[in-house]
Amino acid sequence: MADLQSMTIVSFTIIENYTIKIVFTDSTLQIIDFTSVIGIGWMKSLQELDYFNQVFLNDGGNLEWPQGQDFNPEALYNWQDFEQAYKKLI
């Protein structure tokens, strides 16, 4: 497993609806389709595509939206493991 330093997000790009390409410090690339975890509970407003597209990298290194929804870099780096956990939270 990678250390936290290698999980730092270097850049991200929205590549299609609800899908973001994320590059990490160690050059790991994740392409994540968020449709499976948005639309319910605290993630409901992310269904609005214009709102989803307002994602930014906050000072803590998380992908965040204006109303405070966020995903930390460790979860995004290991998305396959964390996707199910996020589904249980929403």
KOLNUGU-493452 format. One record per atom (N, C-alpha, C, O): residue number from 1; residue in one letter; x, y, z. Coordinates in nm, 4 decimals. Layout:
<atom num="NUM" residu="A" x="X" y="Y" z="Z"/>
...
REM end
This chain:
<atom num="1" residu="M" x="0.0834" y="-0.1186" z="0.0000"/>
<atom num="1" residu="M" x="0.0000" y="0.0000" z="0.0000"/>
<atom num="1" residu="M" x="0.0879" y="0.1250" z="0.0000"/>
<atom num="1" residu="M" x="0.1927" y="0.1283" z="0.0645"/>
<atom num="2" residu="A" x="0.0455" y="0.2243" z="-0.0705"/>
<atom num="2" residu="A" x="0.1209" y="0.3486" z="-0.0827"/>
<atom num="2" residu="A" x="0.1125" y="0.4296" z="0.0464"/>
<atom num="2" residu="A" x="0.0176" y="0.4162" z="0.1237"/>
<atom num="3" residu="D" x="0.2138" y="0.5141" z="0.0683"/>
<atom num="3" residu="D" x="0.2085" y="0.6017" z="0.1847"/>
<atom num="3" residu="D" x="0.1256" y="0.7255" z="0.1510"/>
<atom num="3" residu="D" x="0.0950" y="0.7520" z="0.0348"/>
<atom num="4" residu="L" x="0.0899" y="0.8008" z="0.2559"/>
<atom num="4" residu="L" x="0.0022" y="0.9166" z="0.2364"/>
<atom num="4" residu="L" x="0.0617" y="1.0213" z="0.1433"/>
<atom num="4" residu="L" x="-0.0114" y="1.0876" z="0.0697"/>
<atom num="5" residu="Q" x="0.1929" y="1.0365" z="0.1460"/>
<atom num="5" residu="Q" x="0.2587" y="1.1343" z="0.0588"/>
<atom num="5" residu="Q" x="0.2339" y="1.1031" z="-0.0888"/>
<atom num="5" residu="Q" x="0.2120" y="1.1942" z="-0.1687"/>
<atom num="6" residu="S" x="0.2372" y="0.9757" z="-0.1250"/>
<atom num="6" residu="S" x="0.2170" y="0.9384" z="-0.2648"/>
<atom num="6" residu="S" x="0.0713" y="0.9523" z="-0.3076"/>
<atom num="6" residu="S" x="0.0411" y="0.9512" z="-0.4270"/>
<atom num="7" residu="M" x="-0.0194" y="0.9653" z="-0.2102"/>
<atom num="7" residu="M" x="-0.1626" y="0.9777" z="-0.2401"/>
<atom num="7" residu="M" x="-0.2075" y="1.1219" z="-0.2579"/>
<atom num="7" residu="M" x="-0.3267" y="1.1472" z="-0.2757"/>
<atom num="8" residu="T" x="-0.1158" y="1.2159" z="-0.2535"/>
<atom num="8" residu="T" x="-0.1508" y="1.3559" z="-0.2724"/>
<atom num="8" residu="T" x="-0.1987" y="1.3770" z="-0.4155"/>
<atom num="8" residu="T" x="-0.1363" y="1.3301" z="-0.5106"/>
<atom num="9" residu="I" x="-0.3100" y="1.4481" z="-0.4295"/>
<atom num="9" residu="I" x="-0.3642" y="1.4768" z="-0.5621"/>
<atom num="9" residu="I" x="-0.2822" y="1.5885" z="-0.6266"/>
<atom num="9" residu="I" x="-0.2675" y="1.6972" z="-0.5706"/>
<atom num="10" residu="V" x="-0.2296" y="1.5596" z="-0.7448"/>
<atom num="10" residu="V" x="-0.1519" y="1.6568" z="-0.8215"/>
<atom num="10" residu="V" x="-0.2441" y="1.7369" z="-0.9120"/>
<atom num="10" residu="V" x="-0.2298" y="1.8586" z="-0.9238"/>
<atom num="11" residu="S" x="-0.3384" y="1.6689" z="-0.9756"/>
<atom num="11" residu="S" x="-0.4320" y="1.7358" z="-1.0663"/>
<atom num="11" residu="S" x="-0.5552" y="1.6490" z="-1.0848"/>
<atom num="11" residu="S" x="-0.5548" y="1.5295" z="-1.0552"/>
<atom num="12" residu="F" x="-0.6603" y="1.7122" z="-1.1346"/>
<atom num="12" residu="F" x="-0.7807" y="1.6372" z="-1.1705"/>
<atom num="12" residu="F" x="-0.8476" y="1.7061" z="-1.2885"/>
<atom num="12" residu="F" x="-0.8315" y="1.8263" z="-1.3095"/>
<atom num="13" residu="T" x="-0.9225" y="1.6282" z="-1.3647"/>
<atom num="13" residu="T" x="-0.9942" y="1.6783" z="-1.4807"/>
<atom num="13" residu="T" x="-1.1277" y="1.6073" z="-1.4900"/>
<atom num="13" residu="T" x="-1.1339" y="1.4849" z="-1.4784"/>
<atom num="14" residu="I" x="-1.2337" y="1.6821" z="-1.5107"/>
<atom num="14" residu="I" x="-1.3632" y="1.6205" z="-1.5397"/>
<atom num="14" residu="I" x="-1.3566" y="1.5756" z="-1.6847"/>
<atom num="14" residu="I" x="-1.3385" y="1.6578" z="-1.7745"/>
<atom num="15" residu="I" x="-1.3712" y="1.4456" z="-1.7082"/>
<atom num="15" residu="I" x="-1.3552" y="1.3947" z="-1.8443"/>
<atom num="15" residu="I" x="-1.4872" y="1.3602" z="-1.9113"/>
<atom num="15" residu="I" x="-1.4941" y="1.3515" z="-2.0339"/>
<atom num="16" residu="E" x="-1.5910" y="1.3407" z="-1.8330"/>
<atom num="16" residu="E" x="-1.7270" y="1.3265" z="-1.8857"/>
<atom num="16" residu="E" x="-1.8219" y="1.3418" z="-1.7693"/>
<atom num="16" residu="E" x="-1.7775" y="1.3611" z="-1.6561"/>
<atom num="17" residu="N" x="-1.9516" y="1.3337" z="-1.7939"/>
<atom num="17" residu="N" x="-2.0492" y="1.3553" z="-1.6876"/>
<atom num="17" residu="N" x="-2.0206" y="1.2652" z="-1.5685"/>
<atom num="17" residu="N" x="-2.0168" y="1.1427" z="-1.5799"/>
<atom num="18" residu="Y" x="-2.0003" y="1.3302" z="-1.4525"/>
<atom num="18" residu="Y" x="-1.9803" y="1.2621" z="-1.3240"/>
<atom num="18" residu="Y" x="-1.8538" y="1.1766" z="-1.3179"/>
<atom num="18" residu="Y" x="-1.8398" y="1.0943" z="-1.2275"/>
<atom num="19" residu="T" x="-1.7636" y="1.1945" z="-1.4106"/>
<atom num="19" residu="T" x="-1.6404" y="1.1156" z="-1.4135"/>
<atom num="19" residu="T" x="-1.5203" y="1.2093" z="-1.4091"/>
<atom num="19" residu="T" x="-1.5090" y="1.3034" z="-1.4876"/>
<atom num="20" residu="I" x="-1.4306" y="1.1803" z="-1.3143"/>
<atom num="20" residu="I" x="-1.3129" y="1.2640" z="-1.2929"/>
<atom num="20" residu="I" x="-1.1870" y="1.1788" z="-1.3040"/>
<atom num="20" residu="I" x="-1.1787" y="1.0695" z="-1.2479"/>
<atom num="21" residu="K" x="-1.0898" y="1.2310" z="-1.3773"/>
<atom num="21" residu="K" x="-0.9574" y="1.1690" z="-1.3847"/>
<atom num="21" residu="K" x="-0.8692" y="1.2391" z="-1.2819"/>
<atom num="21" residu="K" x="-0.8585" y="1.3617" z="-1.2814"/>
<atom num="22" residu="I" x="-0.8059" y="1.1599" z="-1.1947"/>
<atom num="22" residu="I" x="-0.7244" y="1.2142" z="-1.0866"/>
<atom num="22" residu="I" x="-0.5824" y="1.1607" z="-1.1005"/>
<atom num="22" residu="I" x="-0.5621" y="1.0410" z="-1.1208"/>
<atom num="23" residu="V" x="-0.4845" y="1.2503" z="-1.0893"/>
<atom num="23" residu="V" x="-0.3434" y="1.2123" z="-1.0925"/>
<atom num="23" residu="V" x="-0.2850" y="1.2391" z="-0.9542"/>
<atom num="23" residu="V" x="-0.3046" y="1.3460" z="-0.8964"/>
<atom num="24" residu="F" x="-0.2126" y="1.1396" z="-0.9023"/>
<atom num="24" residu="F" x="-0.1518" y="1.1485" z="-0.7702"/>
<atom num="24" residu="F" x="-0.0009" y="1.1681" z="-0.7819"/>
<atom num="24" residu="F" x="0.0570" y="1.1496" z="-0.8890"/>
<atom num="25" residu="T" x="0.0619" y="1.2057" z="-0.6709"/>
<atom num="25" residu="T" x="0.2051" y="1.2346" z="-0.6666"/>
<atom num="25" residu="T" x="0.2898" y="1.1221" z="-0.7242"/>
<atom num="25" residu="T" x="0.3883" y="1.1481" z="-0.7933"/>
<atom num="26" residu="D" x="0.2525" y="0.9968" z="-0.6965"/>
<atom num="26" residu="D" x="0.3334" y="0.8846" z="-0.7448"/>
<atom num="26" residu="D" x="0.2986" y="0.8439" z="-0.8881"/>
<atom num="26" residu="D" x="0.3369" y="0.7360" z="-0.9331"/>
<atom num="27" residu="S" x="0.2267" y="0.9294" z="-0.9588"/>
<atom num="27" residu="S" x="0.1836" y="0.9095" z="-1.0974"/>
<atom num="27" residu="S" x="0.0694" y="0.8092" z="-1.1134"/>
<atom num="27" residu="S" x="0.0319" y="0.7759" z="-1.2258"/>
<atom num="28" residu="T" x="0.0139" y="0.7608" z="-1.0020"/>
<atom num="28" residu="T" x="-0.1053" y="0.6770" z="-1.0118"/>
<atom num="28" residu="T" x="-0.2172" y="0.7599" z="-1.0725"/>
<atom num="28" residu="T" x="-0.2329" y="0.8778" z="-1.0406"/>
<atom num="29" residu="L" x="-0.2937" y="0.6983" z="-1.1591"/>
<atom num="29" residu="L" x="-0.4053" y="0.7626" z="-1.2266"/>
<atom num="29" residu="L" x="-0.5320" y="0.6865" z="-1.1900"/>
<atom num="29" residu="L" x="-0.5380" y="0.5642" z="-1.2026"/>
<atom num="30" residu="Q" x="-0.6322" y="0.7594" z="-1.1450"/>
<atom num="30" residu="Q" x="-0.7629" y="0.7002" z="-1.1182"/>
<atom num="30" residu="Q" x="-0.8649" y="0.7709" z="-1.2067"/>
<atom num="30" residu="Q" x="-0.8657" y="0.8936" z="-1.2155"/>
<atom num="31" residu="I" x="-0.9494" y="0.6941" z="-1.2710"/>
<atom num="31" residu="I" x="-1.0641" y="0.7499" z="-1.3419"/>
<atom num="31" residu="I" x="-1.1860" y="0.6977" z="-1.2682"/>
<atom num="31" residu="I" x="-1.2141" y="0.5778" z="-1.2678"/>
<atom num="32" residu="I" x="-1.2586" y="0.7911" z="-1.2054"/>
<atom num="32" residu="I" x="-1.3681" y="0.7530" z="-1.1169"/>
<atom num="32" residu="I" x="-1.4992" y="0.8076" z="-1.1700"/>
<atom num="32" residu="I" x="-1.5140" y="0.9276" z="-1.1928"/>
<atom num="33" residu="D" x="-1.5934" y="0.7174" z="-1.1892"/>
<atom num="33" residu="D" x="-1.7311" y="0.7523" z="-1.2230"/>
<atom num="33" residu="D" x="-1.8070" y="0.7576" z="-1.0910"/>
<atom num="33" residu="D" x="-1.8277" y="0.6544" z="-1.0270"/>
<atom num="34" residu="F" x="-1.8483" y="0.8761" z="-1.0502"/>
<atom num="34" residu="F" x="-1.9112" y="0.8964" z="-0.9203"/>
<atom num="34" residu="F" x="-2.0612" y="0.8665" z="-0.9186"/>
<atom num="34" residu="F" x="-2.1250" y="0.8821" z="-0.8145"/>
<atom num="35" residu="T" x="-2.1187" y="0.8243" z="-1.0306"/>
<atom num="35" residu="T" x="-2.2643" y="0.8054" z="-1.0352"/>
<atom num="35" residu="T" x="-2.3138" y="0.7048" z="-0.9317"/>
<atom num="35" residu="T" x="-2.4291" y="0.7129" z="-0.8892"/>
<atom num="36" residu="S" x="-2.2305" y="0.6113" z="-0.8906"/>
<atom num="36" residu="S" x="-2.2762" y="0.5105" z="-0.7940"/>
<atom num="36" residu="S" x="-2.2877" y="0.5652" z="-0.6522"/>
<atom num="36" residu="S" x="-2.3491" y="0.5006" z="-0.5672"/>
<atom num="37" residu="V" x="-2.2308" y="0.6819" z="-0.6241"/>
<atom num="37" residu="V" x="-2.2324" y="0.7326" z="-0.4866"/>
<atom num="37" residu="V" x="-2.3001" y="0.8686" z="-0.4723"/>
<atom num="37" residu="V" x="-2.2981" y="0.9270" z="-0.3639"/>
<atom num="38" residu="I" x="-2.3598" y="0.9196" z="-0.5794"/>
<atom num="38" residu="I" x="-2.4284" y="1.0486" z="-0.5685"/>
<atom num="38" residu="I" x="-2.5788" y="1.0281" z="-0.5814"/>
<atom num="38" residu="I" x="-2.6262" y="0.9265" z="-0.6321"/>
<atom num="39" residu="G" x="-2.6522" y="1.1287" z="-0.5335"/>
<atom num="39" residu="G" x="-2.7959" y="1.1257" z="-0.5517"/>
<atom num="39" residu="G" x="-2.8769" y="1.0964" z="-0.4274"/>
<atom num="39" residu="G" x="-2.9992" y="1.1103" z="-0.4297"/>
<atom num="40" residu="I" x="-2.8125" y="1.0560" z="-0.3184"/>
<atom num="40" residu="I" x="-2.8847" y="1.0233" z="-0.1955"/>
<atom num="40" residu="I" x="-2.8180" y="1.0973" z="-0.0801"/>
<atom num="40" residu="I" x="-2.6962" y="1.1149" z="-0.0787"/>
<atom num="41" residu="G" x="-2.8984" y="1.1402" z="0.0162"/>
<atom num="41" residu="G" x="-2.8440" y="1.2016" z="0.1373"/>
<atom num="41" residu="G" x="-2.7571" y="1.3216" z="0.1089"/>
<atom num="41" residu="G" x="-2.7928" y="1.4081" z="0.0290"/>
<atom num="42" residu="W" x="-2.6411" y="1.3266" z="0.1755"/>
<atom num="42" residu="W" x="-2.5521" y="1.4420" z="0.1661"/>
<atom num="42" residu="W" x="-2.4907" y="1.4576" z="0.0280"/>
<atom num="42" residu="W" x="-2.4292" y="1.5604" z="-0.0004"/>
<atom num="43" residu="M" x="-2.5061" y="1.3569" z="-0.0595"/>
<atom num="43" residu="M" x="-2.4523" y="1.3640" z="-0.1960"/>
<atom num="43" residu="M" x="-2.5596" y="1.3953" z="-0.3003"/>
<atom num="43" residu="M" x="-2.5311" y="1.3951" z="-0.4200"/>
<atom num="44" residu="K" x="-2.6819" y="1.4220" z="-0.2562"/>
<atom num="44" residu="K" x="-2.7929" y="1.4425" z="-0.3497"/>
<atom num="44" residu="K" x="-2.7687" y="1.5582" z="-0.4467"/>
<atom num="44" residu="K" x="-2.7974" y="1.5460" z="-0.5658"/>
<atom num="45" residu="S" x="-2.7171" y="1.6684" z="-0.3975"/>
<atom num="45" residu="S" x="-2.6996" y="1.7849" z="-0.4857"/>
<atom num="45" residu="S" x="-2.5953" y="1.7614" z="-0.5945"/>
<atom num="45" residu="S" x="-2.5911" y="1.8358" z="-0.6925"/>
<atom num="46" residu="L" x="-2.5110" y="1.6589" z="-0.5790"/>
<atom num="46" residu="L" x="-2.4120" y="1.6290" z="-0.6831"/>
<atom num="46" residu="L" x="-2.4761" y="1.5742" z="-0.8101"/>
<atom num="46" residu="L" x="-2.4110" y="1.5671" z="-0.9143"/>
<atom num="47" residu="Q" x="-2.6047" y="1.5351" z="-0.8018"/>
<atom num="47" residu="Q" x="-2.6758" y="1.4901" z="-0.9222"/>
<atom num="47" residu="Q" x="-2.6912" y="1.6020" z="-1.0234"/>
<atom num="47" residu="Q" x="-2.6971" y="1.5775" z="-1.1439"/>
<atom num="48" residu="E" x="-2.6977" y="1.7247" z="-0.9742"/>
<atom num="48" residu="E" x="-2.7080" y="1.8418" z="-1.0611"/>
<atom num="48" residu="E" x="-2.5723" y="1.8592" z="-1.1293"/>
<atom num="48" residu="E" x="-2.4742" y="1.8955" z="-1.0645"/>
<atom num="49" residu="L" x="-2.5669" y="1.8335" z="-1.2586"/>
<atom num="49" residu="L" x="-2.4404" y="1.8322" z="-1.3310"/>
<atom num="49" residu="L" x="-2.3643" y="1.9641" z="-1.3200"/>
<atom num="49" residu="L" x="-2.2423" y="1.9639" z="-1.3035"/>
<atom num="50" residu="D" x="-2.4352" y="2.0769" z="-1.3289"/>
<atom num="50" residu="D" x="-2.3677" y="2.2062" z="-1.3158"/>
<atom num="50" residu="D" x="-2.3004" y="2.2179" z="-1.1790"/>
<atom num="50" residu="D" x="-2.1905" y="2.2722" z="-1.1677"/>
<atom num="51" residu="Y" x="-2.3660" y="2.1673" z="-1.0769"/>
<atom num="51" residu="Y" x="-2.3074" y="2.1702" z="-0.9426"/>
<atom num="51" residu="Y" x="-2.1893" y="2.0728" z="-0.9330"/>
<atom num="51" residu="Y" x="-2.0844" y="2.1079" z="-0.8791"/>
<atom num="52" residu="F" x="-2.2058" y="1.9526" z="-0.9842"/>
<atom num="52" residu="F" x="-2.0980" y="1.8546" z="-0.9817"/>
<atom num="52" residu="F" x="-1.9712" y="1.9128" z="-1.0447"/>
<atom num="52" residu="F" x="-1.8603" y="1.8900" z="-0.9962"/>
<atom num="53" residu="N" x="-1.9890" y="1.9870" z="-1.1515"/>
<atom num="53" residu="N" x="-1.8756" y="2.0440" z="-1.2247"/>
<atom num="53" residu="N" x="-1.8057" y="2.1579" z="-1.1508"/>
<atom num="53" residu="N" x="-1.7056" y="2.2101" z="-1.1999"/>
<atom num="54" residu="Q" x="-1.8562" y="2.1973" z="-1.0342"/>
<atom num="54" residu="Q" x="-1.7926" y="2.3015" z="-0.9533"/>
<atom num="54" residu="Q" x="-1.6890" y="2.2443" z="-0.8568"/>
<atom num="54" residu="Q" x="-1.6425" y="2.3150" z="-0.7674"/>
<atom num="55" residu="V" x="-1.6530" y="2.1193" z="-0.8736"/>
<atom num="55" residu="V" x="-1.5546" y="2.0542" z="-0.7869"/>
<atom num="55" residu="V" x="-1.4220" y="2.1300" z="-0.7895"/>
<atom num="55" residu="V" x="-1.3815" y="2.1836" z="-0.8926"/>
<atom num="56" residu="F" x="-1.3561" y="2.1334" z="-0.6752"/>
<atom num="56" residu="F" x="-1.2258" y="2.1990" z="-0.6645"/>
<atom num="56" residu="F" x="-1.1392" y="2.1219" z="-0.5653"/>
<atom num="56" residu="F" x="-1.1894" y="2.0396" z="-0.4887"/>
<atom num="57" residu="L" x="-1.0118" y="2.1486" z="-0.5673"/>
<atom num="57" residu="L" x="-0.9176" y="2.0885" z="-0.4736"/>
<atom num="57" residu="L" x="-0.9027" y="2.1852" z="-0.3571"/>
<atom num="57" residu="L" x="-0.8523" y="2.2962" z="-0.3741"/>
<atom num="58" residu="N" x="-0.9469" y="2.1426" z="-0.2375"/>
<atom num="58" residu="N" x="-0.9430" y="2.2333" z="-0.1229"/>
<atom num="58" residu="N" x="-0.8039" y="2.2371" z="-0.0581"/>
<atom num="58" residu="N" x="-0.7141" y="2.1631" z="-0.0981"/>
<atom num="59" residu="D" x="-0.7874" y="2.3234" z="0.0414"/>
<atom num="59" residu="D" x="-0.6575" y="2.3411" z="0.1074"/>
<atom num="59" residu="D" x="-0.6081" y="2.2136" z="0.1759"/>
<atom num="59" residu="D" x="-0.4878" y="2.1964" z="0.1953"/>
<atom num="60" residu="G" x="-0.6997" y="2.1248" z="0.2123"/>
<atom num="60" residu="G" x="-0.6626" y="1.9989" z="0.2761"/>
<atom num="60" residu="G" x="-0.6270" y="1.8893" z="0.1764"/>
<atom num="60" residu="G" x="-0.5880" y="1.7794" z="0.2157"/>
<atom num="61" residu="G" x="-0.6404" y="1.9193" z="0.0467"/>
<atom num="61" residu="G" x="-0.6064" y="1.8218" z="-0.0563"/>
<atom num="61" residu="G" x="-0.7200" y="1.7306" z="-0.0965"/>
<atom num="61" residu="G" x="-0.6985" y="1.6318" z="-0.1667"/>
<atom num="62" residu="N" x="-0.8423" y="1.7627" z="-0.0527"/>
<atom num="62" residu="N" x="-0.9601" y="1.6841" z="-0.0880"/>
<atom num="62" residu="N" x="-1.0289" y="1.7419" z="-0.2108"/>
<atom num="62" residu="N" x="-1.0218" y="1.8623" z="-0.2351"/>
<atom num="63" residu="L" x="-1.0957" y="1.6566" z="-0.2885"/>
<atom num="63" residu="L" x="-1.1881" y="1.7079" z="-0.3897"/>
<atom num="63" residu="L" x="-1.3126" y="1.7499" z="-0.3150"/>
<atom num="63" residu="L" x="-1.3690" y="1.6710" z="-0.2393"/>
<atom num="64" residu="E" x="-1.3566" y="1.8735" z="-0.3350"/>
<atom num="64" residu="E" x="-1.4680" y="1.9276" z="-0.2581"/>
<atom num="64" residu="E" x="-1.5616" y="2.0056" z="-0.3494"/>
<atom num="64" residu="E" x="-1.5211" y="2.0541" z="-0.4551"/>
<atom num="65" residu="W" x="-1.6877" y="2.0170" z="-0.3070"/>
<atom num="65" residu="W" x="-1.7891" y="2.0958" z="-0.3747"/>
<atom num="65" residu="W" x="-1.8319" y="2.2093" z="-0.2835"/>
<atom num="65" residu="W" x="-1.8090" y="2.2022" z="-0.1627"/>
<atom num="66" residu="P" x="-1.8938" y="2.3145" z="-0.3377"/>
<atom num="66" residu="P" x="-1.9252" y="2.4348" z="-0.2598"/>
<atom num="66" residu="P" x="-2.0066" y="2.4112" z="-0.1323"/>
<atom num="66" residu="P" x="-1.9903" y="2.4859" z="-0.0359"/>
<atom num="67" residu="Q" x="-2.0928" y="2.3107" z="-0.1288"/>
<atom num="67" residu="Q" x="-2.1737" y="2.2865" z="-0.0093"/>
<atom num="67" residu="Q" x="-2.1037" y="2.1939" z="0.0907"/>
<atom num="67" residu="Q" x="-2.1641" y="2.1533" z="0.1899"/>
<atom num="68" residu="G" x="-1.9767" y="2.1601" z="0.0652"/>
<atom num="68" residu="G" x="-1.8980" y="2.0852" z="0.1614"/>
<atom num="68" residu="G" x="-1.8838" y="1.9363" z="0.1374"/>
<atom num="68" residu="G" x="-1.8100" y="1.8701" z="0.2104"/>
<atom num="69" residu="Q" x="-1.9514" y="1.8811" z="0.0379"/>
<atom num="69" residu="Q" x="-1.9291" y="1.7398" z="0.0069"/>
<atom num="69" residu="Q" x="-1.7836" y="1.7253" z="-0.0359"/>
<atom num="69" residu="Q" x="-1.7308" y="1.8081" z="-0.1101"/>
<atom num="70" residu="D" x="-1.7196" y="1.6186" z="0.0120"/>
<atom num="70" residu="D" x="-1.5810" y="1.5999" z="-0.0282"/>
<atom num="70" residu="D" x="-1.5395" y="1.4538" z="-0.0230"/>
<atom num="70" residu="D" x="-1.6042" y="1.3703" z="0.0401"/>
<atom num="71" residu="F" x="-1.4297" y="1.4262" z="-0.0915"/>
<atom num="71" residu="F" x="-1.3672" y="1.2947" z="-0.0925"/>
<atom num="71" residu="F" x="-1.2199" y="1.3158" z="-0.0643"/>
<atom num="71" residu="F" x="-1.1548" y="1.3968" z="-0.1303"/>
<atom num="72" residu="N" x="-1.1665" y="1.2435" z="0.0336"/>
<atom num="72" residu="N" x="-1.0253" y="1.2602" z="0.0661"/>
<atom num="72" residu="N" x="-0.9382" y="1.1829" z="-0.0322"/>
<atom num="72" residu="N" x="-0.9842" y="1.0870" z="-0.0942"/>
<atom num="73" residu="P" x="-0.8131" y="1.2240" z="-0.0465"/>
<atom num="73" residu="P" x="-0.7266" y="1.1614" z="-0.1461"/>
<atom num="73" residu="P" x="-0.7001" y="1.0130" z="-0.1203"/>
<atom num="73" residu="P" x="-0.6835" y="0.9357" z="-0.2147"/>
<atom num="74" residu="E" x="-0.6960" y="0.9730" z="0.0066"/>
<atom num="74" residu="E" x="-0.6729" y="0.8315" z="0.0365"/>
<atom num="74" residu="E" x="-0.7859" y="0.7446" z="-0.0173"/>
<atom num="74" residu="E" x="-0.7620" y="0.6370" z="-0.0722"/>
<atom num="75" residu="A" x="-0.9085" y="0.7918" z="-0.0011"/>
<atom num="75" residu="A" x="-1.0234" y="0.7168" z="-0.0522"/>
<atom num="75" residu="A" x="-1.0229" y="0.7132" z="-0.2044"/>
<atom num="75" residu="A" x="-1.0531" y="0.6100" z="-0.2643"/>
<atom num="76" residu="L" x="-0.9890" y="0.8243" z="-0.2665"/>
<atom num="76" residu="L" x="-0.9869" y="0.8297" z="-0.4125"/>
<atom num="76" residu="L" x="-0.8750" y="0.7431" z="-0.4687"/>
<atom num="76" residu="L" x="-0.8921" y="0.6793" z="-0.5725"/>
<atom num="77" residu="Y" x="-0.7614" y="0.7405" z="-0.4013"/>
<atom num="77" residu="Y" x="-0.6477" y="0.6602" z="-0.4444"/>
<atom num="77" residu="Y" x="-0.6840" y="0.5115" z="-0.4417"/>
<atom num="77" residu="Y" x="-0.6448" y="0.4348" z="-0.5296"/>
<atom num="78" residu="N" x="-0.7596" y="0.4730" z="-0.3392"/>
<atom num="78" residu="N" x="-0.8015" y="0.3335" z="-0.3208"/>
<atom num="78" residu="N" x="-0.9514" y="0.3188" z="-0.3462"/>
<atom num="78" residu="N" x="-1.0215" y="0.2520" z="-0.2702"/>
<atom num="79" residu="W" x="-0.9996" y="0.3807" z="-0.4525"/>
<atom num="79" residu="W" x="-1.1432" y="0.3889" z="-0.4774"/>
<atom num="79" residu="W" x="-1.2112" y="0.2521" z="-0.4778"/>
<atom num="79" residu="W" x="-1.3221" y="0.2390" z="-0.4260"/>
<atom num="80" residu="Q" x="-1.1482" y="0.1519" z="-0.5341"/>
<atom num="80" residu="Q" x="-1.2100" y="0.0198" z="-0.5406"/>
<atom num="80" residu="Q" x="-1.2484" y="-0.0285" z="-0.4004"/>
<atom num="80" residu="Q" x="-1.3517" y="-0.0933" z="-0.3836"/>
<atom num="81" residu="D" x="-1.1669" y="0.0023" z="-0.3011"/>
<atom num="81" residu="D" x="-1.1947" y="-0.0397" z="-0.1638"/>
<atom num="81" residu="D" x="-1.2970" y="0.0495" z="-0.0952"/>
<atom num="81" residu="D" x="-1.3761" y="0.0017" z="-0.0138"/>
<atom num="82" residu="F" x="-1.2965" y="0.1786" z="-0.1271"/>
<atom num="82" residu="F" x="-1.3792" y="0.2736" z="-0.0543"/>
<atom num="82" residu="F" x="-1.5163" y="0.2995" z="-0.1156"/>
<atom num="82" residu="F" x="-1.6044" y="0.3514" z="-0.0471"/>
<atom num="83" residu="E" x="-1.5367" y="0.2655" z="-0.2403"/>
<atom num="83" residu="E" x="-1.6645" y="0.2933" z="-0.3051"/>
<atom num="83" residu="E" x="-1.7803" y="0.2303" z="-0.2289"/>
<atom num="83" residu="E" x="-1.8826" y="0.2955" z="-0.2081"/>
<atom num="84" residu="Q" x="-1.7664" y="0.1070" z="-0.1877"/>
<atom num="84" residu="Q" x="-1.8745" y="0.0399" z="-0.1137"/>
<atom num="84" residu="Q" x="-1.8998" y="0.1064" z="0.0200"/>
<atom num="84" residu="Q" x="-2.0149" y="0.1166" z="0.0625"/>
<atom num="85" residu="A" x="-1.7955" y="0.1517" z="0.0873"/>
<atom num="85" residu="A" x="-1.8109" y="0.2209" z="0.2161"/>
<atom num="85" residu="A" x="-1.8888" y="0.3511" z="0.1984"/>
<atom num="85" residu="A" x="-1.9751" y="0.3835" z="0.2800"/>
<atom num="86" residu="Y" x="-1.8586" y="0.4260" z="0.0918"/>
<atom num="86" residu="Y" x="-1.9328" y="0.5488" z="0.0649"/>
<atom num="86" residu="Y" x="-2.0801" y="0.5208" z="0.0366"/>
<atom num="86" residu="Y" x="-2.1671" y="0.5968" z="0.0793"/>
<atom num="87" residu="K" x="-2.1079" y="0.4143" z="-0.0338"/>
<atom num="87" residu="K" x="-2.2475" y="0.3794" z="-0.0637"/>
<atom num="87" residu="K" x="-2.3247" y="0.3547" z="0.0652"/>
<atom num="87" residu="K" x="-2.4428" y="0.3885" z="0.0738"/>
<atom num="88" residu="K" x="-2.2602" y="0.2968" z="0.1645"/>
<atom num="88" residu="K" x="-2.3265" y="0.2684" z="0.2920"/>
<atom num="88" residu="K" x="-2.3541" y="0.3968" z="0.3708"/>
<atom num="88" residu="K" x="-2.4481" y="0.4018" z="0.4501"/>
<atom num="89" residu="L" x="-2.2725" y="0.5003" z="0.3494"/>
<atom num="89" residu="L" x="-2.2902" y="0.6270" z="0.4200"/>
<atom num="89" residu="L" x="-2.4051" y="0.7102" z="0.3654"/>
<atom num="89" residu="L" x="-2.4625" y="0.7926" z="0.4365"/>
<atom num="90" residu="I" x="-2.4382" y="0.6884" z="0.2396"/>
<atom num="90" residu="I" x="-2.5408" y="0.7729" z="0.1779"/>
<atom num="90" residu="I" x="-2.6694" y="0.7038" z="0.1753"/>
<atom num="90" residu="I" x="-2.7682" y="0.7592" z="0.1271"/>
REM end
